[in-house]
Amino acid sequence: MAHKKAGGSSKNTSSQSPQYIGVKISGGQKAKTGDIILTQRGTKYLPGNNVGMGKNYSIFAMKEGVVEYKDKRKTRFNGQKIVRKQVSVK
């Protein structure tokens, strides 16, 4: 006779918190110095004027002003042309 009750296995026990990546300040909104404008994985958005990029590719304001998004053409090393969004603070 068993001395312990049989333990079943469950598949949905891992609990991870969400990553909260994406745009934090939209275009036309004011940003203060040091405010994070957006968080991203890789360079989906490129930094423009008065904007810096962190080690984890997050873009932050280096000057107080209004956030602006625009399209930027970029040529890759193989000659392929792509369009990326560029973030700047005016």
PDB file of N, CA, C and O in Angstrom:
ATOM      1  N   MET A   1       0.832  -1.176   0.000  1.00  0.00           N
ATOM      2  CA  MET A   1       0.000   0.000   0.000  1.00  0.00           C
ATOM      3  C   MET A   1       0.884   1.250   0.000  1.00  0.00           C
ATOM      4  O   MET A   1       1.914   1.302   0.673  1.00  0.00           O
ATOM      5  N   ALA A   2       0.455   2.260  -0.776  1.00  0.00           N
ATOM      6  CA  ALA A   2       1.272   3.469  -0.924  1.00  0.00           C
ATOM      7  C   ALA A   2       1.179   4.342   0.325  1.00  0.00           C
ATOM      8  O   ALA A   2       0.119   4.460   0.940  1.00  0.00           O
ATOM      9  N   HIS A   3       2.301   4.947   0.686  1.00  0.00           N
ATOM     10  CA  HIS A   3       2.319   5.843   1.831  1.00  0.00           C
ATOM     11  C   HIS A   3       2.171   7.300   1.420  1.00  0.00           C
ATOM     12  O   HIS A   3       1.901   8.163   2.256  1.00  0.00           O
ATOM     13  N   LYS A   4       2.346   7.570   0.145  1.00  0.00           N
ATOM     14  CA  LYS A   4       2.213   8.945  -0.372  1.00  0.00           C
ATOM     15  C   LYS A   4       1.155   8.959  -1.453  1.00  0.00           C
ATOM     16  O   LYS A   4       0.998   7.992  -2.198  1.00  0.00           O
ATOM     17  N   LYS A   5       0.430  10.066  -1.533  1.00  0.00           N
ATOM     18  CA  LYS A   5      -0.557  10.212  -2.598  1.00  0.00           C
ATOM     19  C   LYS A   5       0.186  10.521  -3.900  1.00  0.00           C
ATOM     20  O   LYS A   5       1.187  11.237  -3.883  1.00  0.00           O
ATOM     21  N   ALA A   6      -0.287   9.996  -5.010  1.00  0.00           N
ATOM     22  CA  ALA A   6       0.375  10.222  -6.299  1.00  0.00           C
ATOM     23  C   ALA A   6       0.284  11.696  -6.675  1.00  0.00           C
ATOM     24  O   ALA A   6      -0.801  12.278  -6.651  1.00  0.00           O
ATOM     25  N   GLY A   7       1.417  12.300  -7.022  1.00  0.00           N
ATOM     26  CA  GLY A   7       1.437  13.717  -7.408  1.00  0.00           C
ATOM     27  C   GLY A   7       1.347  13.851  -8.913  1.00  0.00           C
ATOM     28  O   GLY A   7       2.128  13.243  -9.644  1.00  0.00           O
ATOM     29  N   GLY A   8       0.409  14.637  -9.371  1.00  0.00           N
ATOM     30  CA  GLY A   8       0.256  14.866 -10.801  1.00  0.00           C
ATOM     31  C   GLY A   8       1.159  15.996 -11.267  1.00  0.00           C
ATOM     32  O   GLY A   8       1.753  16.707 -10.457  1.00  0.00           O
ATOM     33  N   SER A   9       1.253  16.152 -12.561  1.00  0.00           N
ATOM     34  CA  SER A   9       2.066  17.235 -13.109  1.00  0.00           C
ATOM     35  C   SER A   9       1.146  18.289 -13.718  1.00  0.00           C
ATOM     36  O   SER A   9       0.099  17.966 -14.280  1.00  0.00           O
ATOM     37  N   SER A  10       1.542  19.530 -13.600  1.00  0.00           N
ATOM     38  CA  SER A  10       0.756  20.608 -14.210  1.00  0.00           C
ATOM     39  C   SER A  10       1.642  21.361 -15.184  1.00  0.00           C
ATOM     40  O   SER A  10       2.841  21.517 -14.952  1.00  0.00           O
ATOM     41  N   LYS A  11       1.044  21.832 -16.283  1.00  0.00           N
ATOM     42  CA  LYS A  11       1.817  22.441 -17.354  1.00  0.00           C
ATOM     43  C   LYS A  11       1.797  23.963 -17.328  1.00  0.00           C
ATOM     44  O   LYS A  11       2.579  24.594 -18.040  1.00  0.00           O
ATOM     45  N   ASN A  12       0.929  24.568 -16.530  1.00  0.00           N
ATOM     46  CA  ASN A  12       0.792  26.024 -16.580  1.00  0.00           C
ATOM     47  C   ASN A  12       1.195  26.688 -15.263  1.00  0.00           C
ATOM     48  O   ASN A  12       0.500  27.579 -14.774  1.00  0.00           O
ATOM     49  N   THR A  13       2.314  26.254 -14.695  1.00  0.00           N
ATOM     50  CA  THR A  13       2.724  26.794 -13.398  1.00  0.00           C
ATOM     51  C   THR A  13       3.711  27.952 -13.511  1.00  0.00           C
ATOM     52  O   THR A  13       3.866  28.709 -12.553  1.00  0.00           O
ATOM     53  N   SER A  14       4.379  28.113 -14.647  1.00  0.00           N
ATOM     54  CA  SER A  14       5.369  29.183 -14.752  1.00  0.00           C
ATOM     55  C   SER A  14       4.656  30.516 -14.896  1.00  0.00           C
ATOM     56  O   SER A  14       3.812  30.688 -15.775  1.00  0.00           O
ATOM     57  N   SER A  15       4.995  31.447 -14.035  1.00  0.00           N
ATOM     58  CA  SER A  15       4.361  32.767 -14.107  1.00  0.00           C
ATOM     59  C   SER A  15       5.445  33.798 -14.410  1.00  0.00           C
ATOM     60  O   SER A  15       6.338  34.032 -13.596  1.00  0.00           O
ATOM     61  N   GLN A  16       5.357  34.401 -15.575  1.00  0.00           N
ATOM     62  CA  GLN A  16       6.297  35.436 -15.971  1.00  0.00           C
ATOM     63  C   GLN A  16       5.548  36.751 -16.103  1.00  0.00           C
ATOM     64  O   GLN A  16       4.401  36.787 -16.550  1.00  0.00           O
ATOM     65  N   SER A  17       6.208  37.824 -15.711  1.00  0.00           N
ATOM     66  CA  SER A  17       5.566  39.126 -15.851  1.00  0.00           C
ATOM     67  C   SER A  17       5.710  39.611 -17.293  1.00  0.00           C
ATOM     68  O   SER A  17       6.678  39.247 -17.962  1.00  0.00           O
ATOM     69  N   PRO A  18       4.766  40.427 -17.790  1.00  0.00           N
ATOM     70  CA  PRO A  18       4.856  40.920 -19.163  1.00  0.00           C
ATOM     71  C   PRO A  18       6.037  41.848 -19.355  1.00  0.00           C
ATOM     72  O   PRO A  18       6.559  42.404 -18.388  1.00  0.00           O
ATOM     73  N   GLN A  19       6.464  42.020 -20.606  1.00  0.00           N
ATOM     74  CA  GLN A  19       7.689  42.770 -20.879  1.00  0.00           C
ATOM     75  C   GLN A  19       7.486  44.275 -20.949  1.00  0.00           C
ATOM     76  O   GLN A  19       8.449  45.025 -20.787  1.00  0.00           O
ATOM     77  N   TYR A  20       6.263  44.740 -21.185  1.00  0.00           N
ATOM     78  CA  TYR A  20       5.943  46.173 -21.223  1.00  0.00           C
ATOM     79  C   TYR A  20       6.809  46.936 -22.230  1.00  0.00           C
ATOM     80  O   TYR A  20       7.292  48.027 -21.926  1.00  0.00           O
ATOM     81  N   ILE A  21       7.009  46.369 -23.430  1.00  0.00           N
ATOM     82  CA  ILE A  21       7.767  47.088 -24.443  1.00  0.00           C
ATOM     83  C   ILE A  21       6.802  47.825 -25.356  1.00  0.00           C
ATOM     84  O   ILE A  21       5.632  47.457 -25.461  1.00  0.00           O
ATOM     85  N   GLY A  22       7.298  48.870 -26.018  1.00  0.00           N
ATOM     86  CA  GLY A  22       6.471  49.633 -26.936  1.00  0.00           C
ATOM     87  C   GLY A  22       6.618  51.132 -26.696  1.00  0.00           C
ATOM     88  O   GLY A  22       7.504  51.576 -25.967  1.00  0.00           O
ATOM     89  N   VAL A  23       5.736  51.895 -27.321  1.00  0.00           N
ATOM     90  CA  VAL A  23       5.784  53.353 -27.262  1.00  0.00           C
ATOM     91  C   VAL A  23       5.235  53.827 -25.922  1.00  0.00           C
ATOM     92  O   VAL A  23       4.146  53.422 -25.517  1.00  0.00           O
ATOM     93  N   LYS A  24       5.985  54.683 -25.234  1.00  0.00           N
ATOM     94  CA  LYS A  24       5.556  55.248 -23.959  1.00  0.00           C
ATOM     95  C   LYS A  24       5.053  56.681 -24.134  1.00  0.00           C
ATOM     96  O   LYS A  24       4.132  57.097 -23.431  1.00  0.00           O
ATOM     97  N   ILE A  25       5.647  57.445 -25.066  1.00  0.00           N
ATOM     98  CA  ILE A  25       5.232  58.821 -25.335  1.00  0.00           C
ATOM     99  C   ILE A  25       4.946  58.932 -26.830  1.00  0.00           C
ATOM    100  O   ILE A  25       5.824  58.673 -27.653  1.00  0.00           O
ATOM    101  N   SER A  26       3.730  59.312 -27.179  1.00  0.00           N
ATOM    102  CA  SER A  26       3.318  59.399 -28.578  1.00  0.00           C
ATOM    103  C   SER A  26       3.798  60.694 -29.202  1.00  0.00           C
ATOM    104  O   SER A  26       4.278  61.594 -28.513  1.00  0.00           O
ATOM    105  N   GLY A  27       3.659  60.777 -30.533  1.00  0.00           N
ATOM    106  CA  GLY A  27       4.037  61.980 -31.251  1.00  0.00           C
ATOM    107  C   GLY A  27       3.136  63.150 -30.879  1.00  0.00           C
ATOM    108  O   GLY A  27       1.920  62.995 -30.766  1.00  0.00           O
ATOM    109  N   GLY A  28       3.737  64.319 -30.689  1.00  0.00           N
ATOM    110  CA  GLY A  28       2.994  65.510 -30.302  1.00  0.00           C
ATOM    111  C   GLY A  28       2.918  65.718 -28.802  1.00  0.00           C
ATOM    112  O   GLY A  28       2.487  66.780 -28.355  1.00  0.00           O
ATOM    113  N   GLN A  29       3.324  64.739 -28.016  1.00  0.00           N
ATOM    114  CA  GLN A  29       3.311  64.885 -26.561  1.00  0.00           C
ATOM    115  C   GLN A  29       4.641  65.438 -26.077  1.00  0.00           C
ATOM    116  O   GLN A  29       5.667  65.270 -26.737  1.00  0.00           O
ATOM    117  N   LYS A  30       4.622  66.101 -24.919  1.00  0.00           N
ATOM    118  CA  LYS A  30       5.840  66.688 -24.350  1.00  0.00           C
ATOM    119  C   LYS A  30       6.647  65.626 -23.619  1.00  0.00           C
ATOM    120  O   LYS A  30       6.094  64.723 -22.991  1.00  0.00           O
ATOM    121  N   ALA A  31       7.966  65.754 -23.714  1.00  0.00           N
ATOM    122  CA  ALA A  31       8.879  64.857 -23.008  1.00  0.00           C
ATOM    123  C   ALA A  31       9.892  65.691 -22.251  1.00  0.00           C
ATOM    124  O   ALA A  31      10.412  66.678 -22.772  1.00  0.00           O
ATOM    125  N   LYS A  32      10.173  65.290 -21.012  1.00  0.00           N
ATOM    126  CA  LYS A  32      11.199  65.956 -20.223  1.00  0.00           C
ATOM    127  C   LYS A  32      12.532  65.252 -20.438  1.00  0.00           C
ATOM    128  O   LYS A  32      12.574  64.151 -20.986  1.00  0.00           O
ATOM    129  N   THR A  33      13.610  65.879 -20.013  1.00  0.00           N
ATOM    130  CA  THR A  33      14.935  65.285 -20.147  1.00  0.00           C
ATOM    131  C   THR A  33      15.011  63.980 -19.367  1.00  0.00           C
ATOM    132  O   THR A  33      14.685  63.944 -18.181  1.00  0.00           O
ATOM    133  N   GLY A  34      15.437  62.914 -20.026  1.00  0.00           N
ATOM    134  CA  GLY A  34      15.577  61.611 -19.384  1.00  0.00           C
ATOM    135  C   GLY A  34      14.356  60.730 -19.484  1.00  0.00           C
ATOM    136  O   GLY A  34      14.420  59.563 -19.099  1.00  0.00           O
ATOM    137  N   ASP A  35      13.242  61.240 -19.988  1.00  0.00           N
ATOM    138  CA  ASP A  35      12.042  60.420 -20.137  1.00  0.00           C
ATOM    139  C   ASP A  35      12.264  59.339 -21.199  1.00  0.00           C
ATOM    140  O   ASP A  35      12.844  59.602 -22.252  1.00  0.00           O
ATOM    141  N   ILE A  36      11.802  58.136 -20.913  1.00  0.00           N
ATOM    142  CA  ILE A  36      11.879  57.059 -21.897  1.00  0.00           C
ATOM    143  C   ILE A  36      10.733  57.228 -22.875  1.00  0.00           C
ATOM    144  O   ILE A  36       9.568  57.255 -22.480  1.00  0.00           O
ATOM    145  N   ILE A  37      11.066  57.343 -24.155  1.00  0.00           N
ATOM    146  CA  ILE A  37      10.061  57.542 -25.194  1.00  0.00           C
ATOM    147  C   ILE A  37       9.502  56.198 -25.647  1.00  0.00           C
ATOM    148  O   ILE A  37       8.292  56.062 -25.830  1.00  0.00           O
ATOM    149  N   LEU A  38      10.372  55.202 -25.828  1.00  0.00           N
ATOM    150  CA  LEU A  38       9.896  53.865 -26.178  1.00  0.00           C
ATOM    151  C   LEU A  38      10.936  52.828 -25.816  1.00  0.00           C
ATOM    152  O   LEU A  38      12.129  53.119 -25.732  1.00  0.00           O
ATOM    153  N   THR A  39      10.460  51.606 -25.603  1.00  0.00           N
ATOM    154  CA  THR A  39      11.341  50.465 -25.377  1.00  0.00           C
ATOM    155  C   THR A  39      11.115  49.475 -26.509  1.00  0.00           C
ATOM    156  O   THR A  39       9.989  49.313 -26.978  1.00  0.00           O
ATOM    157  N   GLN A  40      12.174  48.814 -26.948  1.00  0.00           N
ATOM    158  CA  GLN A  40      12.089  47.949 -28.121  1.00  0.00           C
ATOM    159  C   GLN A  40      13.114  46.838 -28.027  1.00  0.00           C
ATOM    160  O   GLN A  40      14.033  46.891 -27.210  1.00  0.00           O
ATOM    161  N   ARG A  41      12.951  45.842 -28.860  1.00  0.00           N
ATOM    162  CA  ARG A  41      13.927  44.772 -29.017  1.00  0.00           C
ATOM    163  C   ARG A  41      14.582  44.974 -30.379  1.00  0.00           C
ATOM    164  O   ARG A  41      13.941  44.756 -31.407  1.00  0.00           O
ATOM    165  N   GLY A  42      15.831  45.383 -30.401  1.00  0.00           N
ATOM    166  CA  GLY A  42      16.494  45.705 -31.658  1.00  0.00           C
ATOM    167  C   GLY A  42      16.146  47.131 -32.085  1.00  0.00           C
ATOM    168  O   GLY A  42      15.510  47.868 -31.333  1.00  0.00           O
ATOM    169  N   THR A  43      16.560  47.516 -33.288  1.00  0.00           N
ATOM    170  CA  THR A  43      16.349  48.888 -33.746  1.00  0.00           C
ATOM    171  C   THR A  43      15.171  48.984 -34.704  1.00  0.00           C
ATOM    172  O   THR A  43      15.361  49.222 -35.897  1.00  0.00           O
ATOM    173  N   LYS A  44      13.961  48.803 -34.199  1.00  0.00           N
ATOM    174  CA  LYS A  44      12.768  49.027 -35.013  1.00  0.00           C
ATOM    175  C   LYS A  44      12.579  50.526 -35.226  1.00  0.00           C
ATOM    176  O   LYS A  44      12.145  50.957 -36.294  1.00  0.00           O
ATOM    177  N   TYR A  45      12.906  51.313 -34.211  1.00  0.00           N
ATOM    178  CA  TYR A  45      12.873  52.764 -34.284  1.00  0.00           C
ATOM    179  C   TYR A  45      14.308  53.267 -34.163  1.00  0.00           C
ATOM    180  O   TYR A  45      15.098  52.712 -33.399  1.00  0.00           O
ATOM    181  N   LEU A  46      14.647  54.310 -34.908  1.00  0.00           N
ATOM    182  CA  LEU A  46      15.986  54.877 -34.882  1.00  0.00           C
ATOM    183  C   LEU A  46      15.988  56.183 -34.108  1.00  0.00           C
ATOM    184  O   LEU A  46      14.996  56.911 -34.149  1.00  0.00           O
ATOM    185  N   PRO A  47      17.069  56.507 -33.400  1.00  0.00           N
ATOM    186  CA  PRO A  47      17.135  57.782 -32.693  1.00  0.00           C
ATOM    187  C   PRO A  47      17.427  58.935 -33.647  1.00  0.00           C
ATOM    188  O   PRO A  47      18.188  58.781 -34.602  1.00  0.00           O
ATOM    189  N   GLY A  48      16.824  60.081 -33.386  1.00  0.00           N
ATOM    190  CA  GLY A  48      17.033  61.276 -34.195  1.00  0.00           C
ATOM    191  C   GLY A  48      17.670  62.378 -33.374  1.00  0.00           C
ATOM    192  O   GLY A  48      18.547  62.116 -32.551  1.00  0.00           O
ATOM    193  N   ASN A  49      17.230  63.617 -33.593  1.00  0.00           N
ATOM    194  CA  ASN A  49      17.782  64.776 -32.887  1.00  0.00           C
ATOM    195  C   ASN A  49      17.319  64.803 -31.436  1.00  0.00           C
ATOM    196  O   ASN A  49      16.155  64.532 -31.141  1.00  0.00           O
ATOM    197  N   ASN A  50      18.244  65.133 -30.528  1.00  0.00           N
ATOM    198  CA  ASN A  50      17.978  65.305 -29.099  1.00  0.00           C
ATOM    199  C   ASN A  50      17.427  64.038 -28.438  1.00  0.00           C
ATOM    200  O   ASN A  50      16.674  64.112 -27.467  1.00  0.00           O
ATOM    201  N   VAL A  51      17.809  62.884 -28.974  1.00  0.00           N
ATOM    202  CA  VAL A  51      17.335  61.599 -28.462  1.00  0.00           C
ATOM    203  C   VAL A  51      18.527  60.663 -28.352  1.00  0.00           C
ATOM    204  O   VAL A  51      19.403  60.668 -29.217  1.00  0.00           O
ATOM    205  N   GLY A  52      18.569  59.855 -27.290  1.00  0.00           N
ATOM    206  CA  GLY A  52      19.640  58.890 -27.111  1.00  0.00           C
ATOM    207  C   GLY A  52      19.099  57.478 -27.095  1.00  0.00           C
ATOM    208  O   GLY A  52      17.899  57.258 -26.928  1.00  0.00           O
ATOM    209  N   MET A  53      20.016  56.503 -27.276  1.00  0.00           N
ATOM    210  CA  MET A  53      19.630  55.100 -27.250  1.00  0.00           C
ATOM    211  C   MET A  53      20.423  54.378 -26.174  1.00  0.00           C
ATOM    212  O   MET A  53      21.644  54.508 -26.093  1.00  0.00           O
ATOM    213  N   GLY A  54      19.711  53.614 -25.344  1.00  0.00           N
ATOM    214  CA  GLY A  54      20.346  52.871 -24.266  1.00  0.00           C
ATOM    215  C   GLY A  54      20.903  51.545 -24.739  1.00  0.00           C
ATOM    216  O   GLY A  54      20.788  51.193 -25.913  1.00  0.00           O
ATOM    217  N   LYS A  55      21.515  50.804 -23.809  1.00  0.00           N
ATOM    218  CA  LYS A  55      22.105  49.507 -24.128  1.00  0.00           C
ATOM    219  C   LYS A  55      21.056  48.494 -24.567  1.00  0.00           C
ATOM    220  O   LYS A  55      21.334  47.625 -25.393  1.00  0.00           O
ATOM    221  N   ASN A  56      19.861  48.604 -24.020  1.00  0.00           N
ATOM    222  CA  ASN A  56      18.784  47.676 -24.381  1.00  0.00           C
ATOM    223  C   ASN A  56      17.896  48.258 -25.479  1.00  0.00           C
ATOM    224  O   ASN A  56      16.735  47.871 -25.607  1.00  0.00           O
ATOM    225  N   TYR A  57      18.434  49.184 -26.269  1.00  0.00           N
ATOM    226  CA  TYR A  57      17.781  49.816 -27.408  1.00  0.00           C
ATOM    227  C   TYR A  57      16.606  50.714 -27.026  1.00  0.00           C
ATOM    228  O   TYR A  57      15.839  51.111 -27.903  1.00  0.00           O
ATOM    229  N   SER A  58      16.442  51.045 -25.745  1.00  0.00           N
ATOM    230  CA  SER A  58      15.379  51.969 -25.370  1.00  0.00           C
ATOM    231  C   SER A  58      15.784  53.383 -25.789  1.00  0.00           C
ATOM    232  O   SER A  58      16.954  53.754 -25.697  1.00  0.00           O
ATOM    233  N   ILE A  59      14.815  54.160 -26.244  1.00  0.00           N
ATOM    234  CA  ILE A  59      15.068  55.517 -26.724  1.00  0.00           C
ATOM    235  C   ILE A  59      14.562  56.496 -25.678  1.00  0.00           C
ATOM    236  O   ILE A  59      13.433  56.380 -25.201  1.00  0.00           O
ATOM    237  N   PHE A  60      15.415  57.474 -25.318  1.00  0.00           N
ATOM    238  CA  PHE A  60      15.072  58.436 -24.273  1.00  0.00           C
ATOM    239  C   PHE A  60      15.378  59.851 -24.736  1.00  0.00           C
ATOM    240  O   PHE A  60      16.194  60.064 -25.633  1.00  0.00           O
ATOM    241  N   ALA A  61      14.711  60.817 -24.110  1.00  0.00           N
ATOM    242  CA  ALA A  61      14.866  62.229 -24.473  1.00  0.00           C
ATOM    243  C   ALA A  61      16.109  62.803 -23.795  1.00  0.00           C
ATOM    244  O   ALA A  61      16.330  62.591 -22.603  1.00  0.00           O
ATOM    245  N   MET A  62      16.916  63.531 -24.565  1.00  0.00           N
ATOM    246  CA  MET A  62      18.094  64.191 -24.008  1.00  0.00           C
ATOM    247  C   MET A  62      17.843  65.691 -23.815  1.00  0.00           C
ATOM    248  O   MET A  62      18.698  66.409 -23.295  1.00  0.00           O
ATOM    249  N   LYS A  63      16.669  66.152 -24.235  1.00  0.00           N
ATOM    250  CA  LYS A  63      16.327  67.554 -24.137  1.00  0.00           C
ATOM    251  C   LYS A  63      14.820  67.654 -23.963  1.00  0.00           C
ATOM    252  O   LYS A  63      14.089  66.777 -24.422  1.00  0.00           O
ATOM    253  N   GLU A  64      14.347  68.698 -23.314  1.00  0.00           N
ATOM    254  CA  GLU A  64      12.913  68.881 -23.137  1.00  0.00           C
ATOM    255  C   GLU A  64      12.294  69.390 -24.427  1.00  0.00           C
ATOM    256  O   GLU A  64      12.847  70.279 -25.074  1.00  0.00           O
ATOM    257  N   GLY A  65      11.155  68.836 -24.804  1.00  0.00           N
ATOM    258  CA  GLY A  65      10.496  69.268 -26.031  1.00  0.00           C
ATOM    259  C   GLY A  65       9.344  68.359 -26.407  1.00  0.00           C
ATOM    260  O   GLY A  65       8.828  67.605 -25.581  1.00  0.00           O
ATOM    261  N   VAL A  66       8.945  68.442 -27.683  1.00  0.00           N
ATOM    262  CA  VAL A  66       7.815  67.672 -28.198  1.00  0.00           C
ATOM    263  C   VAL A  66       8.352  66.513 -29.036  1.00  0.00           C
ATOM    264  O   VAL A  66       9.251  66.695 -29.857  1.00  0.00           O
ATOM    265  N   VAL A  67       7.798  65.328 -28.826  1.00  0.00           N
ATOM    266  CA  VAL A  67       8.242  64.122 -29.524  1.00  0.00           C
ATOM    267  C   VAL A  67       7.680  64.121 -30.945  1.00  0.00           C
ATOM    268  O   VAL A  67       6.524  64.477 -31.171  1.00  0.00           O
ATOM    269  N   GLU A  68       8.521  63.714 -31.898  1.00  0.00           N
ATOM    270  CA  GLU A  68       8.127  63.673 -33.309  1.00  0.00           C
ATOM    271  C   GLU A  68       8.611  62.370 -33.923  1.00  0.00           C
ATOM    272  O   GLU A  68       9.753  61.960 -33.714  1.00  0.00           O
ATOM    273  N   TYR A  69       7.729  61.719 -34.686  1.00  0.00           N
ATOM    274  CA  TYR A  69       8.067  60.489 -35.410  1.00  0.00           C
ATOM    275  C   TYR A  69       8.033  60.787 -36.906  1.00  0.00           C
ATOM    276  O   TYR A  69       7.143  61.494 -37.378  1.00  0.00           O
ATOM    277  N   LYS A  70       8.999  60.250 -37.654  1.00  0.00           N
ATOM    278  CA  LYS A  70       8.969  60.374 -39.110  1.00  0.00           C
ATOM    279  C   LYS A  70       9.646  59.170 -39.730  1.00  0.00           C
ATOM    280  O   LYS A  70      10.390  58.449 -39.065  1.00  0.00           O
ATOM    281  N   ASP A  71       9.381  58.954 -41.027  1.00  0.00           N
ATOM    282  CA  ASP A  71       9.978  57.827 -41.741  1.00  0.00           C
ATOM    283  C   ASP A  71      11.385  58.175 -42.192  1.00  0.00           C
ATOM    284  O   ASP A  71      11.656  59.305 -42.597  1.00  0.00           O
ATOM    285  N   LYS A  72      12.271  57.205 -42.120  1.00  0.00           N
ATOM    286  CA  LYS A  72      13.666  57.382 -42.513  1.00  0.00           C
ATOM    287  C   LYS A  72      14.060  56.219 -43.408  1.00  0.00           C
ATOM    288  O   LYS A  72      13.888  55.061 -43.028  1.00  0.00           O
ATOM    289  N   ARG A  73      14.588  56.511 -44.594  1.00  0.00           N
ATOM    290  CA  ARG A  73      15.077  55.456 -45.480  1.00  0.00           C
ATOM    291  C   ARG A  73      16.472  55.058 -45.061  1.00  0.00           C
ATOM    292  O   ARG A  73      17.298  55.905 -44.719  1.00  0.00           O
ATOM    293  N   LYS A  74      16.731  53.763 -45.091  1.00  0.00           N
ATOM    294  CA  LYS A  74      18.022  53.258 -44.661  1.00  0.00           C
ATOM    295  C   LYS A  74      18.470  52.206 -45.656  1.00  0.00           C
ATOM    296  O   LYS A  74      17.663  51.391 -46.101  1.00  0.00           O
ATOM    297  N   THR A  75      19.748  52.214 -46.012  1.00  0.00           N
ATOM    298  CA  THR A  75      20.311  51.218 -46.916  1.00  0.00           C
ATOM    299  C   THR A  75      21.125  50.222 -46.105  1.00  0.00           C
ATOM    300  O   THR A  75      22.018  50.602 -45.347  1.00  0.00           O
ATOM    301  N   ARG A  76      20.808  48.949 -46.272  1.00  0.00           N
ATOM    302  CA  ARG A  76      21.557  47.914 -45.583  1.00  0.00           C
ATOM    303  C   ARG A  76      22.866  47.655 -46.314  1.00  0.00           C
ATOM    304  O   ARG A  76      23.108  48.210 -47.386  1.00  0.00           O
ATOM    305  N   PHE A  77      23.716  46.802 -45.724  1.00  0.00           N
ATOM    306  CA  PHE A  77      25.035  46.532 -46.299  1.00  0.00           C
ATOM    307  C   PHE A  77      24.946  45.786 -47.631  1.00  0.00           C
ATOM    308  O   PHE A  77      25.861  45.867 -48.450  1.00  0.00           O
ATOM    309  N   ASN A  78      23.837  45.055 -47.849  1.00  0.00           N
ATOM    310  CA  ASN A  78      23.681  44.331 -49.103  1.00  0.00           C
ATOM    311  C   ASN A  78      22.993  45.181 -50.176  1.00  0.00           C
ATOM    312  O   ASN A  78      22.686  44.671 -51.254  1.00  0.00           O
ATOM    313  N   GLY A  79      22.747  46.453 -49.903  1.00  0.00           N
ATOM    314  CA  GLY A  79      22.130  47.358 -50.863  1.00  0.00           C
ATOM    315  C   GLY A  79      20.622  47.432 -50.766  1.00  0.00           C
ATOM    316  O   GLY A  79      19.997  48.242 -51.451  1.00  0.00           O
ATOM    317  N   GLN A  80      20.023  46.597 -49.923  1.00  0.00           N
ATOM    318  CA  GLN A  80      18.569  46.609 -49.763  1.00  0.00           C
ATOM    319  C   GLN A  80      18.131  47.873 -49.022  1.00  0.00           C
ATOM    320  O   GLN A  80      18.725  48.240 -48.008  1.00  0.00           O
ATOM    321  N   LYS A  81      17.087  48.537 -49.533  1.00  0.00           N
ATOM    322  CA  LYS A  81      16.583  49.752 -48.898  1.00  0.00           C
ATOM    323  C   LYS A  81      15.376  49.403 -48.032  1.00  0.00           C
ATOM    324  O   LYS A  81      14.469  48.696 -48.469  1.00  0.00           O
ATOM    325  N   ILE A  82      15.378  49.909 -46.796  1.00  0.00           N
ATOM    326  CA  ILE A  82      14.267  49.680 -45.879  1.00  0.00           C
ATOM    327  C   ILE A  82      13.819  51.015 -45.301  1.00  0.00           C
ATOM    328  O   ILE A  82      14.554  52.001 -45.348  1.00  0.00           O
ATOM    329  N   VAL A  83      12.625  51.036 -44.764  1.00  0.00           N
ATOM    330  CA  VAL A  83      12.089  52.246 -44.124  1.00  0.00           C
ATOM    331  C   VAL A  83      11.912  51.951 -42.643  1.00  0.00           C
ATOM    332  O   VAL A  83      11.278  50.965 -42.268  1.00  0.00           O
ATOM    333  N   ARG A  84      12.473  52.806 -41.813  1.00  0.00           N
ATOM    334  CA  ARG A  84      12.339  52.707 -40.368  1.00  0.00           C
ATOM    335  C   ARG A  84      11.765  54.018 -39.844  1.00  0.00           C
ATOM    336  O   ARG A  84      11.900  55.058 -40.489  1.00  0.00           O
ATOM    337  N   LYS A  85      11.128  53.972 -38.684  1.00  0.00           N
ATOM    338  CA  LYS A  85      10.654  55.188 -38.035  1.00  0.00           C
ATOM    339  C   LYS A  85      11.819  55.812 -37.272  1.00  0.00           C
ATOM    340  O   LYS A  85      12.633  55.106 -36.678  1.00  0.00           O
ATOM    341  N   GLN A  86      11.892  57.146 -37.295  1.00  0.00           N
ATOM    342  CA  GLN A  86      12.928  57.872 -36.575  1.00  0.00           C
ATOM    343  C   GLN A  86      12.239  58.762 -35.534  1.00  0.00           C
ATOM    344  O   GLN A  86      11.259  59.444 -35.835  1.00  0.00           O
ATOM    345  N   VAL A  87      12.760  58.742 -34.325  1.00  0.00           N
ATOM    346  CA  VAL A  87      12.187  59.503 -33.230  1.00  0.00           C
ATOM    347  C   VAL A  87      13.102  60.672 -32.922  1.00  0.00           C
ATOM    348  O   VAL A  87      14.315  60.506 -32.799  1.00  0.00           O
ATOM    349  N   SER A  88      12.511  61.866 -32.796  1.00  0.00           N
ATOM    350  CA  SER A  88      13.302  63.030 -32.415  1.00  0.00           C
ATOM    351  C   SER A  88      12.477  63.917 -31.482  1.00  0.00           C
ATOM    352  O   SER A  88      11.254  63.799 -31.410  1.00  0.00           O
ATOM    353  N   VAL A  89      13.167  64.802 -30.773  1.00  0.00           N
ATOM    354  CA  VAL A  89      12.521  65.748 -29.862  1.00  0.00           C
ATOM    355  C   VAL A  89      12.840  67.140 -30.352  1.00  0.00           C
ATOM    356  O   VAL A  89      14.006  67.486 -30.543  1.00  0.00           O
ATOM    357  N   LYS A  90      11.810  67.943 -30.558  1.00  0.00           N
ATOM    358  CA  LYS A  90      12.004  69.325 -31.036  1.00  0.00           C
ATOM    359  C   LYS A  90      11.639  70.318 -29.967  1.00  0.00           C
ATOM    360  O   LYS A  90      11.738  71.525 -30.186  1.00  0.00           O
TER     361      LYS A  90
END
